[in-house]
Amino acid sequence: MQLNSYKILFSSLVVCLPFSTAAQTDNIYVTPTVGYSYSGSMNNESGEKVSVNNAANYNLAIETDLEPGRVGMFLSHQNTDTKNISGNTQFTYLHFQSSLRFQPTQQLESYFGASLGGTFVNASWSEKDVFFSGGLFGGLEYALSKNAKVILEGRWLANFVKSNTTVACTLPTGDETCKVAIDSELFSQFQTNLGVQFSF
């Protein structure tokens, strides 16, 4: 499942490359960030909450200018686990994103945008390895120099899943099984990210 996810990820990047060249601009923005993800929860067959643990995330955005904002790609990875269920859980987001930008001062710039794409899931509790997902994001940029800025960002990421989806799982004892049902049609995560943006 993990190998197939990476193949899909690579293919998606190749397909989306024309979006960045279509803008016909000299400015390319590369933004690596690190942050923390706050996750929603699921219900087991007894109606009890099963929570995905909050954990660090690692991100990379590559954008170009498209007035009055920017367009580009967003990649995010989180490695975590789930309370009351054994096994590791990985979320990898690959989104096409677009944002509008505002500059209240010479050194400070703000932005707000939306993203759309897929979530590659590697988890013992899920039979699916790809979810359709979307998100909203906003943040502040503070200029350190002509080509470098500090970024503070918040993101809401929503995974679209069927509310009646049930999957088998194994409890931490290793000899008990359970069923997990997604709490609703949305499984949400919220990220707070900090990083540095480089422009070329």
N, C-alpha and C positions, 0 to 999 in steps of 0.2 A: 504494500500500500504506500509506503514512504517513497519508494523508487518511482512509482507512477505519479505521485504528487509532484516530485521534482521535474519529471518530464513535462507535465502540464504547465508547471511554473515557467520553465524555459521556453516552451512554445508560446505562452501568453506574452512573455517579454518580447519575443521576436515579432509577433503579430502587432504589438502596440508601438513598436519603434517608429513607424511612419507618422504617428501623432506628433512626436517631438520634432521631426524634420519638417512637418507641414507648416509650422509656425514661421519658418524662414527668419530666424533671429540669430544674433551673435551671442546672446546671453544664455548660458546654461548654468543651472543652479543645482548643486549637489549638497544634500543635507543629511548627514548621519546624526541620529539621535538615540538616546537611551531613555527609558522611562519605566513606569509601573502601571500594570493593568489591573483594574478592578472588575471582577467578573460577576455575572448573574448566576442563577441557580437552575437546577432541574428538579423534577419530582420523581421519586421512585414509585413502585406500584402500590405502596401503602400511603402515598400522599405526602411522605416526608421529604424535606428539602435535601438535595444533594448538591453541594456547592463546589464549584471550580475554584481552587485556591488563587488568591491574588499573587502576582509574580512579576518579575522584571521582564521588559520587552526591549528588543533591539530593532531599529528601523533605519530605512534608507529611502529618501525621496529624491527623484531626479526630475527637474522641471525646466520649462522654457517659457519665455514671455508670449502671451497672447492677449493683447489689450481687450478689456481693461484689467486683466489679471494674468494668471499663469495656468498652464496645463502640464501634466506630467504623470509619473508613475510613483506609487507608494508601496513599499515592501516592509512587512513587519513580522517578526517571529517571537513567539513566547513559548517557553518550556515550563510546564507546571504539572500539578497532579490534582486529583479530585478527592474531596473528603468522603470517607466511608466506602470508597471504591479503590481497589488496588490497580496499579499500573500508571504509567506516565502519560501525560497529555501534551500534545504540541499543536499550537495554532500558528499558521503562516498565512498572512493576508497579502494578496496582490491586487491592488486597485488602480484604476485610472482615475485621476483627480483633477478638479478644476477649482480655481479660487479667484475671488475678487480682492483687491488690495487697496489699502487706505494709508496715507502718510500724514499723520498729524504734526510731526516735527521732522527736522532734517535727518536726525539719527534714528528715530523710532518709526516703525512701520507695522501695521496690523493687517490681518487677512482673515477671511472666512470663506469656507468652501464645502464641497461635497465630493464624495468618492464612490466608486462602484466597481465591483469585481468579484473575486472568489476567495473563500477561506479553505485552505488545505488542512485537514484535521487528521492527526495521527493519535488515536486514542483507543484504549481497550474497550471503552463503553460505547463506541460508535461504529456502526457497520458502514457508514458513508465516509468517504475521504475528501469530498468537496461539497461546500455549501455556497450558495449564492449569497453575497453580502454587500452591504453599503454602509456609508457613514457620513458624518458631519464633522468638521474640524475648524478650529480657529486658533490664532496665536499672535504673538508679538515677536518682532525682530528688532534687535538693537545693533547698530552698525559699529563694529570695532575698527574697520578700515574700509577701503573702497571695495574690497573683494571678500570680506569676511564679516559675518553677523552671528550674534548669539540668538538662539531660538528658544522660546518657551511656548509650548503647544498643548492643547487638549483635544482629544478625539473621542467620539462616540462611534462604535462599530457594532453593527447589528447583523446577525446571521439569520437567514430566513430558512426555517425548517418546518416540517409538518408537525402539528400539535399532537397527532396520534402516533408519532414515531416511537417505537419501543425497541430497545436493544438489550441483549444479555450482558451481564457484568459479573465480576467476581469480587466478593468482599475481602477485606484485608486478611481475614483468617485463612483464606485460600481454599476452604472446603465448603463455602456457601455461595450460592448464586442469587442474582436478583434481576429485576428488570428496571430500566430507567426510561422514563418518558419525559420529553422536553416540556417544560413548564408552559410554553405558549408557542406561537409561530415565530417569535423572535428570541434569540439568545444574545444578550448584549454584553459588551465589554466597554469600559471607559479607560482611556489612556491619558496619563500626564507625561509629557516628554520634554527633554532638555537636550540641546545639541548646538552644533556650529554649522552654519551654511557658508559654502564657498561658491563664488561665481566666477565664470570664465568667459 
